[in-house]
Amino acid sequence: MTVTDHLTELRGRIIKSVIAVAVGVAFCAWQIDAVVAFLTSPVERLYVMKPAEAFLIYMKIALWSGVIAASPVLFYQLWAFLLPAFTRHEKKGLLLFVPLSTMLFLGGISFSFFIVLPQGLRFFMTFAMESVQPLWSLEGYLDFAVLMVIPFGIIFNIPLVLIAAAQMGIVSSVQLTRVRKYIIVISFAAAAVITPTTDMVSQSLLAIPMVLLYEMSLAFIRYGLKK
């Protein structure tokens, strides 16, 4: 394929992705009450501070939820665009990447929402006292939840990214082994930056899965792909 052909294909896949997100946003906006009730279930009560704040926040929730709902299509468009870079034999294995990407993304989000997010909220609740009671806004909670949840969905796809890179000859098990100690340090540093808390438990709940996923990828590349 020429550069023009690649750009034409990329444009088409971007358009399809935008349409999928628009459909997801529309559906989530239609079911916005149920979506908001689910997202705010970890906290007892939230407040809005401005007249139009609730409407704008609901639209933001619909957007993020629509992206998550459209994630199967988004992952399909991504991997389908990368398929020409692989051999015919490798393409058969990549057919599993779409469902695996979706499962890992949703699995990472679920892990964060049901385990890590409540841990972060409990950490901040420890600062409450008789004269200082938490009064959390809906917008503040949503921004906090997004920063806690979305990175997990992306990070849980590390194995597929590394495996695809190994298939393309970009990395090898020898190279990954050589930089292992740096990856461990980077994982904990990244967790400290990404996680919007100073709670070591919450940060470790992000860093440790990153290290484990890296080790799993390394083992598969070394023994499964023989690279």
C-alpha positions in Angstrom: 0.0 0.0 0.0 1.2 3.5 -0.8 1.3 6.3 1.7 -1.9 7.8 0.1 -3.6 4.4 0.5 -2.6 4.2 4.2 -3.9 7.8 4.8 -7.2 7.0 3.0 -7.7 3.9 5.1 -6.8 5.8 8.3 -9.4 8.4 7.5 -12.0 5.8 6.9 -11.3 4.1 10.2 -11.3 7.4 12.1 -14.7 8.2 10.6 -16.1 4.8 11.6 -14.6 5.2 15.1 -16.2 8.6 15.5 -19.6 7.2 14.3 -19.3 4.4 16.9 -18.5 6.9 19.7 -21.4 9.0 18.6 -23.8 6.0 18.8 -22.4 5.1 22.2 -22.8 8.7 23.5 -26.3 8.8 22.2 -27.2 5.6 23.9 -25.6 6.6 27.2 -27.3 10.0 27.1 -30.6 8.1 26.7 -29.8 6.1 29.8 -28.0 8.8 31.6 -29.9 8.4 34.9 -28.9 4.8 35.1 -25.3 5.6 34.1 -25.0 8.4 36.7 -26.6 6.2 39.4 -24.0 3.4 38.7 -21.0 5.8 38.5 -21.9 7.5 41.8 -22.7 4.4 43.7 -19.4 4.3 45.6 -20.3 7.6 47.4 -23.4 8.5 49.5 -24.1 12.1 48.4 -22.7 14.5 45.8 -23.6 18.2 45.2 -23.7 20.6 42.3 -22.5 24.2 42.8 -23.8 26.0 39.7 -27.2 26.1 37.9 -25.9 24.5 34.7 -23.3 22.3 36.3 -25.4 19.2 36.4 -26.3 19.3 32.7 -22.7 19.9 31.6 -21.5 17.1 33.8 -24.1 14.7 32.5 -22.9 15.4 29.0 -19.3 14.7 30.1 -20.5 11.4 31.7 -22.3 10.5 28.5 -19.1 11.2 26.5 -16.8 9.1 28.6 -19.4 6.3 28.9 -20.0 6.4 25.1 -16.2 5.9 24.5 -16.2 2.9 26.8 -19.3 1.5 25.1 -17.7 1.9 21.7 -14.4 0.4 22.8 -14.9 -2.9 20.9 -15.3 -1.0 17.6 -12.4 1.3 18.5 -10.0 -1.6 19.2 -11.2 -3.3 16.0 -10.4 -0.3 13.9 -7.0 0.1 15.5 -5.9 -3.5 15.0 -7.4 -3.7 11.5 -5.3 -0.7 10.5 -2.2 -2.4 11.8 -2.9 -5.7 10.1 -1.0 -4.9 6.8 2.2 -4.7 8.8 2.0 -8.4 9.7 2.4 -11.6 7.7 -0.5 -13.9 6.8 0.4 -16.3 9.6 0.7 -13.5 12.1 -2.7 -12.0 11.1 -4.5 -15.2 12.3 -3.2 -14.6 15.8 -4.1 -10.9 15.6 -7.7 -11.8 15.1 -7.8 -12.5 18.9 -6.4 -9.1 19.7 -9.8 -7.3 19.2 -11.7 -9.4 21.8 -8.7 -9.6 24.1 -8.1 -5.8 23.9 -11.7 -5.2 24.8 -11.7 -7.7 27.7 -8.4 -6.3 29.1 -9.7 -2.7 28.8 -13.0 -3.4 30.5 -11.3 -5.7 33.0 -8.9 -2.9 33.9 -11.7 -0.4 34.3 -13.7 -2.8 36.4 -10.7 -3.6 38.6 -10.1 0.1 39.2 -13.8 1.0 39.8 -14.6 -1.8 42.2 -11.3 -2.1 44.0 -8.9 0.9 43.5 -11.5 3.8 43.5 -13.1 2.8 46.8 -9.6 2.5 48.3 -8.8 6.1 47.2 -12.1 7.4 48.5 -11.5 5.8 51.9 -8.1 7.4 52.0 -9.6 10.9 51.6 -12.4 10.1 54.1 -9.7 9.6 56.8 -9.2 13.4 56.7 -12.8 14.0 57.8 -13.4 15.0 61.5 -16.2 16.5 63.5 -15.5 20.1 62.4 -14.4 19.1 58.8 -16.9 17.2 56.9 -16.4 16.2 53.2 -18.7 18.1 50.7 -17.8 16.6 47.4 -19.1 18.0 44.1 -20.3 15.8 41.3 -17.8 17.4 38.9 -14.9 16.8 41.4 -15.9 13.2 42.0 -16.2 12.5 38.2 -12.8 14.0 37.4 -11.3 12.0 40.2 -13.0 8.8 39.1 -11.9 9.2 35.5 -8.3 9.7 36.5 -8.5 6.6 38.7 -10.3 4.3 36.2 -9.3 5.1 32.6 -5.5 4.6 33.0 -6.2 1.0 34.3 -8.0 0.1 31.1 -5.2 1.4 29.0 -2.4 -0.1 31.1 -4.1 -3.6 31.1 -3.4 -3.6 27.3 0.3 -3.5 27.8 0.7 -7.2 27.0 -0.9 -6.9 23.6 1.1 -3.9 22.7 4.4 -5.7 23.6 3.3 -8.9 21.8 2.4 -6.9 18.7 5.8 -5.1 18.8 7.6 -8.4 19.2 5.7 -9.8 16.2 6.8 -6.8 14.1 10.4 -7.3 15.3 10.5 -4.0 17.2 11.4 -5.6 20.5 12.6 -9.0 21.7 12.7 -10.9 25.0 16.4 -10.1 25.4 15.7 -6.4 25.2 12.7 -6.6 27.5 14.8 -8.5 30.1 17.6 -6.0 29.9 15.3 -3.1 30.8 13.2 -5.0 33.4 14.6 -3.1 36.4 13.9 0.2 34.8 10.4 -0.8 34.0 9.7 -1.6 37.7 11.0 1.8 38.7 9.0 3.6 35.9 5.8 1.6 36.9 5.9 2.9 40.4 6.8 6.4 39.3 4.0 6.5 36.7 1.5 5.2 39.3 2.5 8.0 41.7 1.9 10.5 38.9 -1.3 9.0 37.4 -3.1 8.1 40.7 -4.7 11.3 42.1 -3.9 10.3 45.7 -0.9 10.1 47.9 -2.1 6.8 49.2 0.6 4.1 48.7 -1.9 1.4 48.6 -3.8 2.9 45.7 -0.6 3.6 43.9 0.6 0.1 44.5 -2.6 -1.3 43.1 -1.7 0.4 39.8 2.0 -0.3 39.8 2.0 -4.0 40.7 -0.4 -5.0 37.9 1.8 -3.0 35.5 4.8 -5.0 36.5 2.9 -8.3 36.5 1.5 -7.6 33.0 5.1 -6.8 31.8 6.4 -10.1 33.2 3.5 -12.0 31.6 4.2 -10.3 28.2 7.9 -11.1 28.5 7.2 -14.8 29.3 4.9 -15.1 26.3 7.3 -13.5 23.9 10.2 -15.6 25.1 8.4 -19.0 25.3 5.4 -18.5 23.0 6.7 -16.5 20.2 10.4 -17.7 20.6 11.6 -14.1 20.1 
